Amino acid sequence: MRAGAVVLIAAIALVGCRTEEQGRPVAYDKGVYQGQPDTALPEARLNDLRDRARRQHFF
C-alpha cells in the first residue's frame, strides 16, 4: 500500500507540469535580463510620447 502511494504521488508530480512551463529557465543570473530584446519604436511614436510627456508637465 505504501509503495502504491509513493508511485501515485510520483506520477502526479511528473504529470503536474503544464506543457508551456516545460523547457523554461529555472535558474536565473542576477542582474541579467534573459528575455527577448526590445524592438525600437518608430520615430513618429517616439514624438507622440514626447508630446504627451510635455503636456503632462505642469509648473
mmCIF file as Biopython writes it, N, C-alpha, C and O atoms, coordinates in Angstrom:
data_model
#
loop_
_atom_site.group_PDB
_atom_site.id
_atom_site.type_symbol
_atom_site.label_atom_id
_atom_site.label_alt_id
_atom_site.label_comp_id
_atom_site.label_asym_id
_atom_site.label_entity_id
_atom_site.label_seq_id
_atom_site.pdbx_PDB_ins_code
_atom_site.Cartn_x
_atom_site.Cartn_y
_atom_site.Cartn_z
_atom_site.occupancy
_atom_site.B_iso_or_equiv
_atom_site.auth_seq_id
_atom_site.auth_asym_id
_atom_site.pdbx_PDB_model_num
ATOM 1   N N  . MET A ? 1  ? 0.827  -1.195 0.000   1.0 0.0 1  A 1 
ATOM 2   C CA . MET A ? 1  ? 0.000  0.000  0.000   1.0 0.0 1  A 1 
ATOM 3   C C  . MET A ? 1  ? 0.871  1.259  0.000   1.0 0.0 1  A 1 
ATOM 4   O O  . MET A ? 1  ? 0.591  2.219  -0.717  1.0 0.0 1  A 1 
ATOM 5   N N  . ARG A ? 2  ? 1.916  1.239  0.803   1.0 0.0 2  A 1 
ATOM 6   C CA . ARG A ? 2  ? 2.793  2.398  0.873   1.0 0.0 2  A 1 
ATOM 7   C C  . ARG A ? 2  ? 3.509  2.626  -0.459  1.0 0.0 2  A 1 
ATOM 8   O O  . ARG A ? 2  ? 3.676  3.766  -0.893  1.0 0.0 2  A 1 
ATOM 9   N N  . ALA A ? 3  ? 3.928  1.540  -1.102  1.0 0.0 3  A 1 
ATOM 10  C CA . ALA A ? 3  ? 4.600  1.661  -2.395  1.0 0.0 3  A 1 
ATOM 11  C C  . ALA A ? 3  ? 3.636  2.221  -3.441  1.0 0.0 3  A 1 
ATOM 12  O O  . ALA A ? 3  ? 4.039  3.003  -4.302  1.0 0.0 3  A 1 
ATOM 13  N N  . GLY A ? 4  ? 2.383  1.828  -3.370  1.0 0.0 4  A 1 
ATOM 14  C CA . GLY A ? 4  ? 1.382  2.349  -4.295  1.0 0.0 4  A 1 
ATOM 15  C C  . GLY A ? 4  ? 1.178  3.838  -4.115  1.0 0.0 4  A 1 
ATOM 16  O O  . GLY A ? 4  ? 1.015  4.566  -5.094  1.0 0.0 4  A 1 
ATOM 17  N N  . ALA A ? 5  ? 1.184  4.296  -2.877  1.0 0.0 5  A 1 
ATOM 18  C CA . ALA A ? 5  ? 1.017  5.722  -2.597  1.0 0.0 5  A 1 
ATOM 19  C C  . ALA A ? 5  ? 2.204  6.512  -3.128  1.0 0.0 5  A 1 
ATOM 20  O O  . ALA A ? 5  ? 2.030  7.606  -3.666  1.0 0.0 5  A 1 
ATOM 21  N N  . VAL A ? 6  ? 3.404  5.969  -2.982  1.0 0.0 6  A 1 
ATOM 22  C CA . VAL A ? 6  ? 4.605  6.644  -3.471  1.0 0.0 6  A 1 
ATOM 23  C C  . VAL A ? 6  ? 4.560  6.735  -5.002  1.0 0.0 6  A 1 
ATOM 24  O O  . VAL A ? 6  ? 4.881  7.777  -5.573  1.0 0.0 6  A 1 
ATOM 25  N N  . VAL A ? 7  ? 4.165  5.656  -5.652  1.0 0.0 7  A 1 
ATOM 26  C CA . VAL A ? 7  ? 4.062  5.662  -7.110  1.0 0.0 7  A 1 
ATOM 27  C C  . VAL A ? 7  ? 3.005  6.663  -7.558  1.0 0.0 7  A 1 
ATOM 28  O O  . VAL A ? 7  ? 3.220  7.385  -8.531  1.0 0.0 7  A 1 
ATOM 29  N N  . LEU A ? 8  ? 1.882  6.720  -6.877  1.0 0.0 8  A 1 
ATOM 30  C CA . LEU A ? 8  ? 0.813  7.651  -7.222  1.0 0.0 8  A 1 
ATOM 31  C C  . LEU A ? 8  ? 1.276  9.100  -7.064  1.0 0.0 8  A 1 
ATOM 32  O O  . LEU A ? 8  ? 1.015  9.929  -7.936  1.0 0.0 8  A 1 
ATOM 33  N N  . ILE A ? 9  ? 1.937  9.403  -5.998  1.0 0.0 9  A 1 
ATOM 34  C CA . ILE A ? 9  ? 2.438  10.770 -5.759  1.0 0.0 9  A 1 
ATOM 35  C C  . ILE A ? 9  ? 3.488  11.135 -6.806  1.0 0.0 9  A 1 
ATOM 36  O O  . ILE A ? 9  ? 3.494  12.257 -7.313  1.0 0.0 9  A 1 
ATOM 37  N N  . ALA A ? 10 ? 4.372  10.197 -7.129  1.0 0.0 10 A 1 
ATOM 38  C CA . ALA A ? 10 ? 5.396  10.462 -8.142  1.0 0.0 10 A 1 
ATOM 39  C C  . ALA A ? 10 ? 4.756  10.711 -9.501  1.0 0.0 10 A 1 
ATOM 40  O O  . ALA A ? 10 ? 5.188  11.600 -10.235 1.0 0.0 10 A 1 
ATOM 41  N N  . ALA A ? 11 ? 3.731  9.934  -9.843  1.0 0.0 11 A 1 
ATOM 42  C CA . ALA A ? 11 ? 3.057  10.110 -11.124 1.0 0.0 11 A 1 
ATOM 43  C C  . ALA A ? 11 ? 2.368  11.464 -11.192 1.0 0.0 11 A 1 
ATOM 44  O O  . ALA A ? 11 ? 2.422  12.129 -12.226 1.0 0.0 11 A 1 
ATOM 45  N N  . ILE A ? 12 ? 1.730  11.877 -10.124 1.0 0.0 12 A 1 
ATOM 46  C CA . ILE A ? 12 ? 1.061  13.181 -10.089 1.0 0.0 12 A 1 
ATOM 47  C C  . ILE A ? 12 ? 2.089  14.305 -10.203 1.0 0.0 12 A 1 
ATOM 48  O O  . ILE A ? 12 ? 1.850  15.302 -10.885 1.0 0.0 12 A 1 
ATOM 49  N N  . ALA A ? 13 ? 3.217  14.146 -9.544  1.0 0.0 13 A 1 
ATOM 50  C CA . ALA A ? 13 ? 4.260  15.182 -9.604  1.0 0.0 13 A 1 
ATOM 51  C C  . ALA A ? 13 ? 4.834  15.307 -11.009 1.0 0.0 13 A 1 
ATOM 52  O O  . ALA A ? 13 ? 5.120  16.415 -11.462 1.0 0.0 13 A 1 
ATOM 53  N N  . LEU A ? 14 ? 5.006  14.194 -11.698 1.0 0.0 14 A 1 
ATOM 54  C CA . LEU A ? 14 ? 5.585  14.240 -13.041 1.0 0.0 14 A 1 
ATOM 55  C C  . LEU A ? 14 ? 4.596  14.755 -14.072 1.0 0.0 14 A 1 
ATOM 56  O O  . LEU A ? 14 ? 4.996  15.416 -15.031 1.0 0.0 14 A 1 
ATOM 57  N N  . VAL A ? 15 ? 3.335  14.470 -13.898 1.0 0.0 15 A 1 
ATOM 58  C CA . VAL A ? 15 ? 2.319  14.891 -14.856 1.0 0.0 15 A 1 
ATOM 59  C C  . VAL A ? 15 ? 1.833  16.299 -14.542 1.0 0.0 15 A 1 
ATOM 60  O O  . VAL A ? 15 ? 1.213  16.936 -15.394 1.0 0.0 15 A 1 
ATOM 61  N N  . GLY A ? 16 ? 2.096  16.793 -13.353 1.0 0.0 16 A 1 
ATOM 62  C CA . GLY A ? 16 ? 1.567  18.067 -12.901 1.0 0.0 16 A 1 
ATOM 63  C C  . GLY A ? 16 ? 2.109  19.288 -13.614 1.0 0.0 16 A 1 
ATOM 64  O O  . GLY A ? 16 ? 1.507  20.357 -13.517 1.0 0.0 16 A 1 
ATOM 65  N N  . CYS A ? 17 ? 3.212  19.179 -14.323 1.0 0.0 17 A 1 
ATOM 66  C CA . CYS A ? 17 ? 3.781  20.328 -15.025 1.0 0.0 17 A 1 
ATOM 67  C C  . CYS A ? 17 ? 3.046  20.552 -16.339 1.0 0.0 17 A 1 
ATOM 68  O O  . CYS A ? 17 ? 2.875  19.626 -17.132 1.0 0.0 17 A 1 
ATOM 69  N N  . ARG A ? 18 ? 2.619  21.772 -16.560 1.0 0.0 18 A 1 
ATOM 70  C CA . ARG A ? 18 ? 1.963  22.101 -17.824 1.0 0.0 18 A 1 
ATOM 71  C C  . ARG A ? 18 ? 2.986  22.142 -18.946 1.0 0.0 18 A 1 
ATOM 72  O O  . ARG A ? 18 ? 4.163  22.414 -18.709 1.0 0.0 18 A 1 
ATOM 73  N N  . THR A ? 19 ? 2.548  21.876 -20.144 1.0 0.0 19 A 1 
ATOM 74  C CA . THR A ? 19 ? 3.440  21.826 -21.298 1.0 0.0 19 A 1 
ATOM 75  C C  . THR A ? 19 ? 4.148  23.155 -21.522 1.0 0.0 19 A 1 
ATOM 76  O O  . THR A ? 19 ? 5.339  23.170 -21.831 1.0 0.0 19 A 1 
ATOM 77  N N  . GLU A ? 20 ? 3.434  24.281 -21.371 1.0 0.0 20 A 1 
ATOM 78  C CA . GLU A ? 20 ? 4.051  25.586 -21.628 1.0 0.0 20 A 1 
ATOM 79  C C  . GLU A ? 20 ? 5.083  25.962 -20.576 1.0 0.0 20 A 1 
ATOM 80  O O  . GLU A ? 20 ? 5.886  26.867 -20.803 1.0 0.0 20 A 1 
ATOM 81  N N  . GLU A ? 21 ? 5.082  25.283 -19.420 1.0 0.0 21 A 1 
ATOM 82  C CA . GLU A ? 21 ? 6.065  25.578 -18.381 1.0 0.0 21 A 1 
ATOM 83  C C  . GLU A ? 21 ? 7.328  24.740 -18.530 1.0 0.0 21 A 1 
ATOM 84  O O  . GLU A ? 21 ? 8.346  25.043 -17.907 1.0 0.0 21 A 1 
ATOM 85  N N  . GLN A ? 22 ? 7.276  23.709 -19.332 1.0 0.0 22 A 1 
ATOM 86  C CA . GLN A ? 22 ? 8.444  22.860 -19.510 1.0 0.0 22 A 1 
ATOM 87  C C  . GLN A ? 22 ? 9.419  23.533 -20.462 1.0 0.0 22 A 1 
ATOM 88  O O  . GLN A ? 22 ? 9.011  24.150 -21.446 1.0 0.0 22 A 1 
ATOM 89  N N  . GLY A ? 23 ? 10.693 23.413 -20.170 1.0 0.0 23 A 1 
ATOM 90  C CA . GLY A ? 23 ? 11.724 23.996 -21.021 1.0 0.0 23 A 1 
ATOM 91  C C  . GLY A ? 23 ? 12.030 25.443 -20.710 1.0 0.0 23 A 1 
ATOM 92  O O  . GLY A ? 23 ? 12.893 26.029 -21.364 1.0 0.0 23 A 1 
ATOM 93  N N  . ARG A ? 24 ? 11.367 26.045 -19.746 1.0 0.0 24 A 1 
ATOM 94  C CA . ARG A ? 24 ? 11.673 27.434 -19.397 1.0 0.0 24 A 1 
ATOM 95  C C  . ARG A ? 24 ? 12.808 27.455 -18.390 1.0 0.0 24 A 1 
ATOM 96  O O  . ARG A ? 24 ? 13.011 26.466 -17.685 1.0 0.0 24 A 1 
ATOM 97  N N  . PRO A ? 25 ? 13.552 28.544 -18.299 1.0 0.0 25 A 1 
ATOM 98  C CA . PRO A ? 25 ? 14.675 28.586 -17.352 1.0 0.0 25 A 1 
ATOM 99  C C  . PRO A ? 25 ? 14.181 28.556 -15.916 1.0 0.0 25 A 1 
ATOM 100 O O  . PRO A ? 25 ? 13.205 29.220 -15.565 1.0 0.0 25 A 1 
ATOM 101 N N  . VAL A ? 26 ? 14.856 27.788 -15.105 1.0 0.0 26 A 1 
ATOM 102 C CA . VAL A ? 26 ? 14.516 27.738 -13.687 1.0 0.0 26 A 1 
ATOM 103 C C  . VAL A ? 26 ? 15.625 28.330 -12.828 1.0 0.0 26 A 1 
ATOM 104 O O  . VAL A ? 26 ? 15.440 28.528 -11.627 1.0 0.0 26 A 1 
ATOM 105 N N  . ALA A ? 27 ? 16.768 28.613 -13.429 1.0 0.0 27 A 1 
ATOM 106 C CA . ALA A ? 27 ? 17.862 29.275 -12.729 1.0 0.0 27 A 1 
ATOM 107 C C  . ALA A ? 27 ? 18.161 30.582 -13.462 1.0 0.0 27 A 1 
ATOM 108 O O  . ALA A ? 27 ? 18.338 30.587 -14.680 1.0 0.0 27 A 1 
ATOM 109 N N  . TYR A ? 28 ? 18.217 31.666 -12.736 1.0 0.0 28 A 1 
ATOM 110 C CA . TYR A ? 28 ? 18.408 32.986 -13.327 1.0 0.0 28 A 1 
ATOM 111 C C  . TYR A ? 28 ? 19.722 33.580 -12.869 1.0 0.0 28 A 1 
ATOM 112 O O  . TYR A ? 28 ? 20.163 33.334 -11.746 1.0 0.0 28 A 1 
ATOM 113 N N  . ASP A ? 29 ? 20.354 34.368 -13.742 1.0 0.0 29 A 1 
ATOM 114 C CA . ASP A ? 29 ? 21.555 35.116 -13.385 1.0 0.0 29 A 1 
ATOM 115 C C  . ASP A ? 29 ? 21.123 36.460 -12.835 1.0 0.0 29 A 1 
ATOM 116 O O  . ASP A ? 29 ? 20.381 37.192 -13.490 1.0 0.0 29 A 1 
ATOM 117 N N  . LYS A ? 30 ? 21.576 36.787 -11.647 1.0 0.0 30 A 1 
ATOM 118 C CA . LYS A ? 30 ? 21.196 38.035 -11.004 1.0 0.0 30 A 1 
ATOM 119 C C  . LYS A ? 30 ? 21.676 39.227 -11.827 1.0 0.0 30 A 1 
ATOM 120 O O  . LYS A ? 30 ? 22.852 39.327 -12.178 1.0 0.0 30 A 1 
ATOM 121 N N  . GLY A ? 31 ? 20.741 40.127 -12.125 1.0 0.0 31 A 1 
ATOM 122 C CA . GLY A ? 31 ? 21.070 41.342 -12.841 1.0 0.0 31 A 1 
ATOM 123 C C  . GLY A ? 31 ? 21.204 41.182 -14.344 1.0 0.0 31 A 1 
ATOM 124 O O  . GLY A ? 31 ? 21.623 42.118 -15.024 1.0 0.0 31 A 1 
ATOM 125 N N  . VAL A ? 32 ? 20.858 40.017 -14.881 1.0 0.0 32 A 1 
ATOM 126 C CA . VAL A ? 32 ? 20.983 39.783 -16.322 1.0 0.0 32 A 1 
ATOM 127 C C  . VAL A ? 32 ? 19.600 39.500 -16.888 1.0 0.0 32 A 1 
ATOM 128 O O  . VAL A ? 32 ? 18.947 38.534 -16.491 1.0 0.0 32 A 1 
ATOM 129 N N  . TYR A ? 33 ? 19.152 40.342 -17.817 1.0 0.0 33 A 1 
ATOM 130 C CA . TYR A ? 33 ? 17.858 40.141 -18.468 1.0 0.0 33 A 1 
ATOM 131 C C  . TYR A ? 33 ? 18.010 39.062 -19.526 1.0 0.0 33 A 1 
ATOM 132 O O  . TYR A ? 33 ? 18.845 39.183 -20.422 1.0 0.0 33 A 1 
ATOM 133 N N  . GLN A ? 34 ? 17.211 38.011 -19.429 1.0 0.0 34 A 1 
ATOM 134 C CA . GLN A ? 34 ? 17.349 36.890 -20.346 1.0 0.0 34 A 1 
ATOM 135 C C  . GLN A ? 34 ? 16.185 36.788 -21.326 1.0 0.0 34 A 1 
ATOM 136 O O  . GLN A ? 34 ? 16.044 35.783 -22.023 1.0 0.0 34 A 1 
ATOM 137 N N  . GLY A ? 35 ? 15.356 37.819 -21.383 1.0 0.0 35 A 1 
ATOM 138 C CA . GLY A ? 35 ? 14.216 37.809 -22.285 1.0 0.0 35 A 1 
ATOM 139 C C  . GLY A ? 35 ? 14.599 38.257 -23.687 1.0 0.0 35 A 1 
ATOM 140 O O  . GLY A ? 35 ? 15.769 38.491 -23.987 1.0 0.0 35 A 1 
ATOM 141 N N  . GLN A ? 36 ? 13.599 38.369 -24.525 1.0 0.0 36 A 1 
ATOM 142 C CA . GLN A ? 36 ? 13.812 38.820 -25.893 1.0 0.0 36 A 1 
ATOM 143 C C  . GLN A ? 36 ? 14.174 40.303 -25.895 1.0 0.0 36 A 1 
ATOM 144 O O  . GLN A ? 36 ? 13.634 41.063 -25.091 1.0 0.0 36 A 1 
ATOM 145 N N  . PRO A ? 37 ? 15.068 40.726 -26.774 1.0 0.0 37 A 1 
ATOM 146 C CA . PRO A ? 37 ? 15.421 42.157 -26.830 1.0 0.0 37 A 1 
ATOM 147 C C  . PRO A ? 37 ? 14.230 42.981 -27.325 1.0 0.0 37 A 1 
ATOM 148 O O  . PRO A ? 37 ? 13.429 42.516 -28.136 1.0 0.0 37 A 1 
ATOM 149 N N  . ASP A ? 38 ? 14.134 44.192 -26.828 1.0 0.0 38 A 1 
ATOM 150 C CA . ASP A ? 38 ? 13.066 45.097 -27.241 1.0 0.0 38 A 1 
ATOM 151 C C  . ASP A ? 38 ? 13.293 45.571 -28.669 1.0 0.0 38 A 1 
ATOM 152 O O  . ASP A ? 38 ? 14.427 45.688 -29.133 1.0 0.0 38 A 1 
ATOM 153 N N  . THR A ? 39 ? 12.193 45.839 -29.348 1.0 0.0 39 A 1 
ATOM 154 C CA . THR A ? 39 ? 12.297 46.416 -30.686 1.0 0.0 39 A 1 
ATOM 155 C C  . THR A ? 39 ? 12.262 47.936 -30.566 1.0 0.0 39 A 1 
ATOM 156 O O  . THR A ? 39 ? 11.618 48.484 -29.671 1.0 0.0 39 A 1 
ATOM 157 N N  . ALA A ? 40 ? 12.953 48.599 -31.467 1.0 0.0 40 A 1 
ATOM 158 C CA . ALA A ? 40 ? 12.997 50.063 -31.435 1.0 0.0 40 A 1 
ATOM 159 C C  . ALA A ? 40 ? 11.650 50.629 -31.894 1.0 0.0 40 A 1 
ATOM 160 O O  . ALA A ? 40 ? 11.026 50.108 -32.819 1.0 0.0 40 A 1 
ATOM 161 N N  . LEU A ? 41 ? 11.215 51.700 -31.233 1.0 0.0 41 A 1 
ATOM 162 C CA . LEU A ? 41 ? 9.972  52.360 -31.627 1.0 0.0 41 A 1 
ATOM 163 C C  . LEU A ? 41 ? 10.225 53.261 -32.830 1.0 0.0 41 A 1 
ATOM 164 O O  . LEU A ? 41 ? 11.297 53.853 -32.960 1.0 0.0 41 A 1 
ATOM 165 N N  . PRO A ? 42 ? 9.239  53.360 -33.697 1.0 0.0 42 A 1 
ATOM 166 C CA . PRO A ? 42 ? 9.387  54.296 -34.827 1.0 0.0 42 A 1 
ATOM 167 C C  . PRO A ? 42 ? 9.476  55.730 -34.322 1.0 0.0 42 A 1 
ATOM 168 O O  . PRO A ? 42 ? 8.969  56.056 -33.248 1.0 0.0 42 A 1 
ATOM 169 N N  . GLU A ? 43 ? 10.117 56.569 -35.097 1.0 0.0 43 A 1 
ATOM 170 C CA . GLU A ? 43 ? 10.327 57.970 -34.692 1.0 0.0 43 A 1 
ATOM 171 C C  . GLU A ? 43 ? 9.010  58.694 -34.458 1.0 0.0 43 A 1 
ATOM 172 O O  . GLU A ? 43 ? 8.915  59.521 -33.552 1.0 0.0 43 A 1 
ATOM 173 N N  . ALA A ? 44 ? 7.985  58.393 -35.265 1.0 0.0 44 A 1 
ATOM 174 C CA . ALA A ? 44 ? 6.682  59.041 -35.087 1.0 0.0 44 A 1 
ATOM 175 C C  . ALA A ? 44 ? 6.087  58.695 -33.727 1.0 0.0 44 A 1 
ATOM 176 O O  . ALA A ? 44 ? 5.503  59.557 -33.071 1.0 0.0 44 A 1 
ATOM 177 N N  . ARG A ? 45 ? 6.229  57.447 -33.297 1.0 0.0 45 A 1 
ATOM 178 C CA . ARG A ? 45 ? 5.704  57.028 -31.983 1.0 0.0 45 A 1 
ATOM 179 C C  . ARG A ? 45 ? 6.483  57.699 -30.861 1.0 0.0 45 A 1 
ATOM 180 O O  . ARG A ? 45 ? 5.897  58.113 -29.861 1.0 0.0 45 A 1 
ATOM 181 N N  . LEU A ? 46 ? 7.794  57.807 -31.017 1.0 0.0 46 A 1 
ATOM 182 C CA . LEU A ? 46 ? 8.605  58.497 -30.012 1.0 0.0 46 A 1 
ATOM 183 C C  . LEU A ? 46 ? 8.189  59.956 -29.884 1.0 0.0 46 A 1 
ATOM 184 O O  . LEU A ? 46 ? 8.107  60.481 -28.774 1.0 0.0 46 A 1 
ATOM 185 N N  . ASN A ? 47 ? 7.924  60.616 -31.014 1.0 0.0 47 A 1 
ATOM 186 C CA . ASN A ? 47 ? 7.483  62.010 -30.969 1.0 0.0 47 A 1 
ATOM 187 C C  . ASN A ? 47 ? 6.136  62.130 -30.262 1.0 0.0 47 A 1 
ATOM 188 O O  . ASN A ? 47 ? 5.931  63.058 -29.479 1.0 0.0 47 A 1 
ATOM 189 N N  . ASP A ? 48 ? 5.214  61.203 -30.529 1.0 0.0 48 A 1 
ATOM 190 C CA . ASP A ? 48 ? 3.918  61.219 -29.845 1.0 0.0 48 A 1 
ATOM 191 C C  . ASP A ? 48 ? 4.093  61.081 -28.335 1.0 0.0 48 A 1 
ATOM 192 O O  . ASP A ? 48 ? 3.430  61.777 -27.565 1.0 0.0 48 A 1 
ATOM 193 N N  . LEU A ? 49 ? 4.971  60.198 -27.917 1.0 0.0 49 A 1 
ATOM 194 C CA . LEU A ? 49 ? 5.206  60.008 -26.481 1.0 0.0 49 A 1 
ATOM 195 C C  . LEU A ? 49 ? 5.852  61.236 -25.848 1.0 0.0 49 A 1 
ATOM 196 O O  . LEU A ? 49 ? 5.523  61.605 -24.720 1.0 0.0 49 A 1 
ATOM 197 N N  . ARG A ? 50 ? 6.769  61.866 -26.575 1.0 0.0 50 A 1 
ATOM 198 C CA . ARG A ? 50 ? 7.400  63.099 -26.053 1.0 0.0 50 A 1 
ATOM 199 C C  . ARG A ? 50 ? 6.364  64.211 -25.907 1.0 0.0 50 A 1 
ATOM 200 O O  . ARG A ? 50 ? 6.368  64.949 -24.922 1.0 0.0 50 A 1 
ATOM 201 N N  . ASP A ? 51 ? 5.478  64.322 -26.897 1.0 0.0 51 A 1 
ATOM 202 C CA . ASP A ? 51 ? 4.420  65.335 -26.821 1.0 0.0 51 A 1 
ATOM 203 C C  . ASP A ? 51 ? 3.507  65.095 -25.628 1.0 0.0 51 A 1 
ATOM 204 O O  . ASP A ? 51 ? 3.144  66.037 -24.923 1.0 0.0 51 A 1 
ATOM 205 N N  . ARG A ? 52 ? 3.138  63.851 -25.400 1.0 0.0 52 A 1 
ATOM 206 C CA . ARG A ? 52 ? 2.292  63.529 -24.238 1.0 0.0 52 A 1 
ATOM 207 C C  . ARG A ? 52 ? 2.987  63.918 -22.936 1.0 0.0 52 A 1 
ATOM 208 O O  . ARG A ? 52 ? 2.367  64.468 -22.026 1.0 0.0 52 A 1 
ATOM 209 N N  . ALA A ? 53 ? 4.298  63.619 -22.862 1.0 0.0 53 A 1 
ATOM 210 C CA . ALA A ? 53 ? 5.042  63.935 -21.643 1.0 0.0 53 A 1 
ATOM 211 C C  . ALA A ? 53 ? 5.113  65.449 -21.433 1.0 0.0 53 A 1 
ATOM 212 O O  . ALA A ? 53 ? 5.016  65.920 -20.300 1.0 0.0 53 A 1 
ATOM 213 N N  . ARG A ? 54 ? 5.280  66.210 -22.511 1.0 0.0 54 A 1 
ATOM 214 C CA . ARG A ? 54 ? 5.323  67.673 -22.405 1.0 0.0 54 A 1 
ATOM 215 C C  . ARG A ? 54 ? 4.007  68.226 -21.916 1.0 0.0 54 A 1 
ATOM 216 O O  . ARG A ? 54 ? 3.991  69.168 -21.124 1.0 0.0 54 A 1 
ATOM 217 N N  . ARG A ? 55 ? 2.894  67.660 -22.373 1.0 0.0 55 A 1 
ATOM 218 C CA . ARG A ? 55 ? 1.563  68.156 -21.953 1.0 0.0 55 A 1 
ATOM 219 C C  . ARG A ? 55 ? 1.273  67.836 -20.498 1.0 0.0 55 A 1 
ATOM 220 O O  . ARG A ? 55 ? 0.432  68.491 -19.884 1.0 0.0 55 A 1 
ATOM 221 N N  . GLN A ? 56 ? 1.943  66.851 -19.936 1.0 0.0 56 A 1 
ATOM 222 C CA . GLN A ? 56 ? 1.716  66.481 -18.541 1.0 0.0 56 A 1 
ATOM 223 C C  . GLN A ? 56 ? 2.608  67.257 -17.572 1.0 0.0 56 A 1 
ATOM 224 O O  . GLN A ? 56 ? 2.454  67.136 -16.357 1.0 0.0 56 A 1 
ATOM 225 N N  . HIS A ? 57 ? 3.522  68.040 -18.094 1.0 0.0 57 A 1 
ATOM 226 C CA . HIS A ? 57 ? 4.450  68.786 -17.245 1.0 0.0 57 A 1 
ATOM 227 C C  . HIS A ? 57 ? 3.808  70.121 -16.840 1.0 0.0 57 A 1 
ATOM 228 O O  . HIS A ? 57 ? 3.618  71.009 -17.672 1.0 0.0 57 A 1 
ATOM 229 N N  . PHE A ? 58 ? 3.484  70.242 -15.566 1.0 0.0 58 A 1 
ATOM 230 C CA . PHE A ? 58 ? 2.847  71.468 -15.059 1.0 0.0 58 A 1 
ATOM 231 C C  . PHE A ? 58 ? 3.790  72.194 -14.132 1.0 0.0 58 A 1 
ATOM 232 O O  . PHE A ? 58 ? 4.499  71.571 -13.343 1.0 0.0 58 A 1 
ATOM 233 N N  . PHE A ? 59 ? 3.800  73.517 -14.225 1.0 0.0 59 A 1 
ATOM 234 C CA . PHE A ? 59 ? 4.613  74.340 -13.298 1.0 0.0 59 A 1 
ATOM 235 C C  . PHE A ? 59 ? 3.711  75.081 -12.389 1.0 0.0 59 A 1 
ATOM 236 O O  . PHE A ? 59 ? 4.179  75.831 -11.532 1.0 0.0 59 A 1 
#
